[in-house]
Amino acid sequence: MEKVRVLKLEELKEAEVPNNKAVGYFKEGFSLDNPEVGREFLLYMEFGEKKVPIPIWHTSTVTQILSENTFKTKNSIYKIIPLDLLP
């Protein structure tokens, strides 16, 4: 489980849900998996003493992996930034 920030880089012209989140919007949480085409990308929080992962946020369905940390959904393009890399 890695703590990350998911940053919206772009909204697609053909977005199914336009203007849902502004470009520059970000959400922080824990990532359990890499983005996968055909699935939503989920962020989790840790809960309780055993630190059970609880889903807190998700994107629309991932349609394309653009690079190691960037992916496209039905609505937007996002970048995953590991929080240990931020100043």
C-alpha positions, 0 to 999 in steps of 0.5 A: 500500500502506497500513499499517493496523490491523484491529480487531474491533468485534463478533462476530455472533450468527450467526457461522459460527466463533464465539469465533475472536477476541475483540472488541478483537482487532487485526492490523496489516499492509499493505492493498492493496485496500478490503474487497469483498463476496464476498471475504476481506479480506487483510493483507500484510507486506513481504518482501525488498529489493523489498518484495514483499507477502506475505499474513499474515492474512485475515477470513472473506468480507465480506458488507457494507460498513457505512461507509468504514472498517467492514465486516461478514464472515460472523462479525464486524464490523471497522474499518480504522484507518490507522496514521498516524492513531493517536497 
